[in-house]
Amino acid sequence: MRAMVYRGPYKIRLEDKPIPAIEHPNDAIVRVTKAAICGSDLHLYHGMMPDTRVGTTFGHEFIGVVEKVGPSVQNLSVGDRVMVPFNIFCGSCYFCARGLYSNCHNVNPNATAVGGIYGYSHTCGGYDGGQAEFVRVPFADVGPSIIPDRLDDEDALLLTDALATGYFGAQLGNIAEGDTVVVFGAGPVGLFAAKSAWLMGAGRVIVIDHLEYRLEKARTFAHAETINFVDCDDIVVKMKRTTDHLGADVAIDAAGAEADGNFLQHVTATKLKLQGGSPIALNWAIDSVRKGGTVSVVGAYGPMFSAVKFGDAFNKGLTLRMNQCPVKREWPRLLSHIKNGYLKPNDIVTHRIPLEHIAEGYHIFSAKLDDCIKPIIVPTAS
């Protein structure tokens, strides 16, 4: 099969790899019909995540058709059209039993915190991802779901991470009716978090970014107020002034490690590879929220030694909530919102790129060229 292969920071190739085989009786092999490049894939692409090994295939957002099933698989059949959450989880451990699918205890021998994630380095289990023509899906009876006939392929694809994560970010904020919610980052997750905040009763939604085309999307798609932090001497002062000098009730960090930091943070993260990015968005969130407010973190982070303002969070009495999204737990309500017309996920898709051109797709997305917000990858096997 043809697959995207990592060859080092900023170096990816399309190469031939063996079609994955059934390795466990509960595996399935899925022929990928659509995949996506996620903002958190850029952490890997930029070399910011530890133990990202040469030869790995990225891609944790994908849908496809079941090509083969192991002898123990009961819930899927060959030919089923399925969406696959980015979490790999067993469905039966202590954490899975409590709906914490992203913290499954049985799928990742390399970490005590995160469970398994497709195509996201060996710190997340070392599983190959879906930016390929075929992918092995472990625990096929508990992860994938058959895509409802009414659901568009691209909408299903965005349910596998971006939409679910954005919705989860708003959910973690414990938004009360009338709350002011500020979202840091106007990428796909930030856009979905802003849109979801309205569904949870927000009275005001503000999105902060530095790219005008993404802020325009936040205004038209998420119906949010927007602030370009480049135009502000101090974004925290700006936020205080626009909220009666109190701060927002809820801040959602949807930027994560890719946020623009100071020079030292940039050098130690992207140049020397000493830390997994910049905490600037998280610190802005802590500073911009009111005392007693809530900070929700769904932007991805690697290990960091740069100072996070934990003392400020403590003294302000903030509630900090964060995790990788337990994707499948969010699907019933999101499917209902889509059915009722409250959400149309593929409205944020800007680019549809053949798998053969995936290296160019990463370059466009990473460099923020051509007003790219969300690129979808289409394998030739589909």
C-alpha positions as CSV (number, residue, x, y, z in Angstrom):
1,M,0.0,0.0,0.0
2,R,0.9,3.7,-0.2
3,A,1.4,5.5,3.1
4,M,2.8,8.7,4.5
5,V,6.1,8.0,6.3
6,Y,8.0,10.2,8.7
7,R,11.6,10.7,7.9
8,G,12.5,13.4,10.4
9,P,11.3,16.9,11.3
10,Y,9.7,18.6,8.3
11,K,10.5,15.5,6.3
12,I,7.7,13.2,5.2
13,R,7.4,10.9,2.2
14,L,4.8,8.8,0.4
15,E,6.3,5.3,0.4
16,D,5.3,1.7,-0.1
17,K,4.6,-0.2,3.1
18,P,3.1,-3.7,3.6
19,I,-0.6,-3.8,4.0
20,P,-1.2,-4.3,7.7
21,A,-2.2,-7.8,8.8
22,I,-4.6,-9.1,11.5
23,E,-2.3,-9.4,14.6
24,H,-5.0,-10.2,17.2
25,P,-8.4,-11.9,16.9
26,N,-10.2,-8.7,17.7
27,D,-8.4,-6.6,15.0
28,A,-9.9,-5.3,11.9
29,I,-8.2,-4.0,8.7
30,V,-9.9,-0.8,7.4
31,R,-9.4,0.5,3.8
32,V,-9.2,4.3,4.4
33,T,-11.5,6.4,2.3
34,K,-10.8,9.7,3.9
35,A,-8.2,10.9,6.4
36,A,-7.2,14.4,7.7
37,I,-4.2,16.3,8.9
38,C,-4.8,17.5,12.4
39,G,-3.2,20.5,14.1
40,S,-1.6,18.1,16.6
41,D,0.0,16.2,13.7
42,L,2.1,19.4,13.2
43,H,3.7,18.8,16.7
44,L,5.0,15.5,15.2
45,Y,5.9,17.1,11.9
46,H,7.9,19.8,13.6
47,G,9.7,17.3,15.8
48,M,8.2,18.5,19.1
49,M,6.9,15.2,20.4
50,P,9.3,12.7,22.0
51,D,9.9,9.2,20.5
52,T,8.5,10.0,17.1
53,R,10.3,7.3,15.2
54,V,11.5,7.3,11.6
55,G,9.2,5.1,9.5
56,T,6.0,5.9,11.4
57,T,2.8,6.7,9.6
58,F,0.8,9.5,11.1
59,G,-2.9,10.1,11.0
60,H,-5.4,9.8,13.9
61,E,-8.5,11.1,12.0
62,F,-9.8,8.7,9.4
63,I,-12.8,6.8,8.2
64,G,-13.0,3.8,5.9
65,V,-14.5,0.5,4.9
66,V,-13.9,-2.7,6.8
67,E,-11.6,-4.9,4.6
68,K,-11.0,-7.8,6.9
69,V,-11.9,-8.8,10.5
70,G,-10.3,-11.1,13.1
71,P,-12.1,-14.2,14.2
72,S,-13.3,-12.6,17.5
73,V,-14.9,-9.5,16.0
74,Q,-18.7,-9.6,16.4
75,N,-19.9,-6.0,15.8
76,L,-18.3,-5.3,12.4
77,S,-18.5,-7.1,9.0
78,V,-16.5,-6.8,5.9
79,G,-17.9,-3.9,3.8
80,D,-19.1,-1.8,6.8
81,R,-18.5,1.9,6.5
82,V,-16.9,3.0,9.8
83,M,-15.6,6.0,11.6
84,V,-12.8,5.3,14.0
85,P,-12.1,7.5,17.1
86,F,-8.5,8.6,17.5
87,N,-8.4,6.8,20.9
88,I,-7.4,3.2,20.9
89,F,-9.0,1.6,24.0
90,C,-9.9,-1.8,25.4
91,G,-13.4,-1.0,26.6
92,S,-13.1,-3.0,29.8
93,C,-10.3,-1.6,32.1
94,Y,-10.9,0.6,35.2
95,F,-10.7,3.8,33.0
96,C,-12.8,2.6,30.1
97,A,-15.5,1.5,32.5
98,R,-15.7,5.1,33.6
99,G,-15.8,6.5,30.0
100,L,-12.2,7.7,30.2
101,Y,-11.3,6.0,26.8
102,S,-8.3,8.3,26.3
103,N,-6.7,7.0,29.5
104,C,-7.2,3.2,28.7
105,H,-4.8,1.2,30.9
106,N,-4.3,-1.7,28.4
107,V,-3.2,-0.3,25.1
108,N,0.0,1.7,25.8
109,P,3.0,0.1,27.5
110,N,5.0,3.3,27.2
111,A,3.1,5.8,29.4
112,T,1.1,5.8,32.6
113,A,-1.2,8.7,31.5
114,V,-2.4,8.7,27.9
115,G,-3.8,5.6,26.3
116,G,-3.2,4.6,22.7
117,I,-3.5,7.0,19.7
118,Y,-3.2,6.1,16.1
119,G,-0.1,7.5,14.4
120,Y,1.1,9.6,17.3
121,S,4.6,8.5,18.3
122,H,5.7,5.6,20.5
123,T,4.8,7.6,23.6
124,C,1.2,6.9,22.6
125,G,1.7,3.2,21.9
126,G,3.5,3.2,18.5
127,Y,0.5,2.4,16.4
128,D,0.6,3.4,12.7
129,G,-2.1,5.8,11.6
130,G,-4.6,6.4,8.9
131,Q,-2.7,8.6,6.4
132,A,-2.4,5.5,4.2
133,E,-4.5,3.3,2.1
134,F,-5.1,0.7,4.9
135,V,-4.8,0.7,8.7
136,R,-5.0,-1.9,11.4
137,V,-7.7,-1.1,14.0
138,P,-7.2,-2.9,17.3
139,F,-10.2,-3.7,19.6
140,A,-12.5,-3.4,16.6
141,D,-15.5,-4.3,18.6
142,V,-15.3,-1.3,21.0
143,G,-13.6,1.5,19.0
144,P,-15.2,2.0,15.5
145,S,-18.8,2.7,14.8
146,I,-20.8,2.1,11.7
147,I,-21.5,5.5,10.0
148,P,-25.2,6.3,9.9
149,D,-26.5,6.3,6.3
150,R,-27.6,10.0,6.7
151,L,-24.1,11.1,7.7
152,D,-21.8,12.7,5.1
153,D,-18.3,11.1,4.9
154,E,-16.6,14.4,5.7
155,D,-18.8,15.1,8.7
156,A,-18.1,11.5,10.0
157,L,-14.3,12.2,9.5
158,L,-14.5,15.3,11.7
159,L,-16.2,13.4,14.4
160,T,-13.1,11.2,14.8
161,D,-11.3,14.1,16.5
162,A,-11.6,17.8,15.7
163,L,-15.4,18.2,16.3
164,A,-15.4,15.8,19.3
165,T,-12.4,17.5,20.9
166,G,-13.7,21.0,20.4
167,Y,-17.1,20.0,21.9
168,F,-15.2,18.3,24.8
169,G,-13.2,21.5,25.4
170,A,-16.5,23.5,25.8
171,Q,-17.8,20.7,28.0
172,L,-14.8,20.8,30.3
173,G,-15.5,24.5,30.8
174,N,-18.7,23.8,32.7
175,I,-20.3,26.7,30.9
176,A,-23.2,28.2,32.7
177,E,-26.0,30.1,31.0
178,G,-24.8,33.6,30.0
179,D,-21.1,32.9,30.6
180,T,-18.4,34.8,28.7
181,V,-16.2,32.2,27.0
182,V,-12.8,33.0,25.4
183,V,-11.2,30.5,23.0
184,F,-7.5,30.7,22.3
185,G,-6.8,29.4,18.8
186,A,-9.0,29.6,15.7
187,G,-7.9,26.3,14.2
188,P,-10.5,23.5,13.7
189,V,-10.7,22.5,17.4
190,G,-11.0,26.2,18.5
191,L,-13.7,26.8,15.9
192,F,-15.7,23.8,17.1
193,A,-15.1,24.8,20.7
194,A,-16.5,28.3,20.0
195,K,-19.5,26.9,18.1
196,S,-20.1,24.3,20.9
197,A,-20.0,27.0,23.6
198,W,-23.2,28.5,22.2
199,L,-24.9,25.1,22.4
200,M,-24.0,25.0,26.1
201,G,-25.6,28.3,26.9
202,A,-22.8,30.8,26.6
203,G,-23.9,34.5,26.4
204,R,-20.7,35.7,24.7
205,V,-17.9,33.9,22.8
206,I,-14.6,35.5,21.9
207,V,-11.9,33.8,19.8
208,I,-8.3,34.9,19.8
209,D,-5.8,34.2,17.1
210,H,-3.3,36.0,14.9
211,L,-4.4,34.9,11.4
212,E,-7.1,37.1,9.9
213,Y,-8.5,34.4,7.7
214,R,-9.0,32.1,10.7
215,L,-10.6,34.9,12.6
216,E,-12.9,35.6,9.7
217,K,-14.0,31.9,9.9
218,A,-14.6,32.3,13.6
219,R,-16.9,35.1,12.9
220,T,-18.9,33.4,10.1
221,F,-18.8,29.8,11.3
222,A,-18.9,30.2,15.1
223,H,-20.6,33.6,15.2
224,A,-17.9,34.7,17.7
225,E,-16.3,38.0,18.5
226,T,-12.7,38.0,17.5
227,I,-9.4,39.6,18.6
228,N,-6.1,39.5,16.7
229,F,-3.5,39.4,19.4
230,V,-1.0,41.0,17.1
231,D,-3.0,44.2,17.2
232,C,-2.8,44.3,21.0
233,D,0.0,45.5,23.2
234,D,-1.2,43.0,25.8
235,I,-3.9,40.5,25.0
236,V,-4.6,39.9,28.7
237,V,-5.2,43.7,29.4
238,K,-7.4,43.7,26.3
239,M,-9.4,40.8,27.6
240,K,-9.8,42.5,31.0
241,R,-11.0,45.7,29.4
242,T,-13.6,43.9,27.3
243,T,-15.0,42.0,30.3
244,D,-15.5,44.9,32.7
245,H,-12.1,44.3,34.2
246,L,-13.1,40.9,35.6
247,G,-12.0,38.4,33.0
248,A,-13.9,35.7,31.1
249,D,-15.9,33.1,33.0
250,V,-14.3,30.3,31.0
251,A,-11.1,30.1,28.9
252,I,-10.5,27.3,26.5
253,D,-6.9,26.6,25.3
254,A,-7.3,25.1,21.9
255,A,-3.9,26.1,20.7
256,G,-1.6,23.9,22.7
257,A,2.1,23.5,22.1
258,E,2.0,25.2,18.7
259,A,1.2,28.7,20.1
260,D,3.7,31.4,19.4
261,G,5.9,31.8,22.4
262,N,8.9,34.0,23.3
263,F,12.3,33.6,21.6
264,L,13.7,31.3,24.4
265,Q,10.7,29.0,24.2
266,H,10.9,28.9,20.4
267,V,14.6,28.0,20.4
268,T,14.3,25.4,23.1
269,A,11.3,23.8,21.5
270,T,11.6,23.9,17.8
271,K,15.3,24.3,17.4
272,L,17.0,22.4,20.2
273,K,14.0,19.9,20.8
274,L,14.4,20.3,24.5
275,Q,10.7,20.8,25.2
276,G,7.4,20.1,23.6
277,G,6.4,23.6,22.7
278,S,5.3,26.9,24.3
279,P,3.0,27.4,27.3
280,I,2.0,30.9,26.1
281,A,-1.6,30.1,25.2
282,L,-2.1,28.3,28.6
283,N,-0.6,31.3,30.5
284,W,-2.8,33.7,28.6
285,A,-5.9,31.5,29.5
286,I,-4.9,31.6,33.2
287,D,-4.4,35.3,33.1
288,S,-7.5,36.1,31.0
289,V,-10.1,34.2,33.1
290,R,-11.8,35.8,36.1
291,K,-11.0,34.7,39.7
292,G,-12.9,31.5,40.4
293,G,-13.2,30.8,36.7
294,T,-12.5,27.7,34.7
295,V,-9.6,26.9,32.3
296,S,-10.2,24.1,29.8
297,V,-7.2,22.7,28.0
298,V,-7.6,20.5,24.9
299,G,-4.7,21.8,22.9
300,A,-2.0,19.1,22.8
301,Y,1.2,19.5,24.8
302,G,4.5,17.6,25.1
303,P,6.9,17.8,28.0
304,M,7.7,21.4,28.9
305,F,10.1,23.1,31.4
306,S,9.0,26.6,30.6
307,A,7.1,28.1,33.5
308,V,3.3,27.6,33.6
309,K,1.7,30.2,35.9
310,F,0.4,27.7,38.4
311,G,0.8,30.1,41.3
312,D,-1.5,32.6,39.5
313,A,-4.0,29.8,38.9
314,F,-3.8,28.8,42.6
315,N,-4.2,32.4,43.9
316,K,-7.1,33.1,41.6
317,G,-8.9,30.0,42.7
318,L,-9.2,28.6,39.2
319,T,-10.5,25.2,38.1
320,L,-8.2,23.6,35.6
321,R,-9.7,20.8,33.5
322,M,-7.9,18.9,30.7
323,N,-7.5,15.6,28.9
324,Q,-7.4,14.0,25.6
325,C,-11.0,13.8,24.4
326,P,-12.7,10.4,25.0
327,V,-14.1,10.7,21.4
328,K,-16.7,7.9,21.3
329,R,-18.4,9.3,24.5
330,E,-19.2,12.5,22.6
331,W,-20.8,10.9,19.5
332,P,-24.4,10.4,20.6
333,R,-25.0,14.0,21.4
334,L,-22.9,15.3,18.5
335,L,-24.8,13.1,16.0
336,S,-28.0,14.5,17.4
337,H,-26.8,18.1,16.9
338,I,-25.8,17.3,13.3
339,K,-29.1,15.6,12.6
340,N,-31.0,18.7,14.0
341,G,-28.9,21.1,11.9
342,Y,-27.1,22.8,14.8
343,L,-23.7,21.6,13.4
344,K,-22.4,21.1,9.9
345,P,-18.8,19.9,10.6
346,N,-17.4,20.0,7.1
347,D,-18.1,23.7,6.8
348,I,-14.5,24.2,8.1
349,V,-12.9,22.0,5.4
350,T,-10.8,24.1,3.0
351,H,-8.5,21.6,1.2
352,R,-9.0,18.1,-0.2
353,I,-5.6,16.7,-1.1
354,P,-4.8,13.4,-2.8
355,L,-2.6,11.1,-0.7
356,E,0.1,11.4,-3.4
357,H,0.5,15.0,-2.5
358,I,0.4,14.7,1.3
359,A,3.9,16.2,1.8
360,E,2.6,19.4,0.1
361,G,-0.5,19.2,2.2
362,Y,1.6,19.2,5.4
363,H,3.6,22.2,4.1
364,I,0.5,24.1,3.2
365,F,-1.1,23.4,6.6
366,S,2.1,24.1,8.6
367,A,3.0,27.3,6.8
368,K,-0.7,28.5,6.9
369,L,-0.7,29.0,3.2
370,D,-3.7,29.4,0.9
371,D,-6.0,30.2,3.9
372,C,-5.8,26.6,5.0
373,I,-8.0,25.7,8.0
374,K,-8.7,22.0,7.6
375,P,-7.1,19.7,5.0
376,I,-8.6,16.3,4.2
377,I,-6.5,13.5,2.6
378,V,-8.1,11.2,0.0
379,P,-6.2,7.9,-0.6
380,T,-6.3,6.5,-4.2
381,A,-7.6,3.2,-2.8
382,S,-10.9,4.8,-2.0
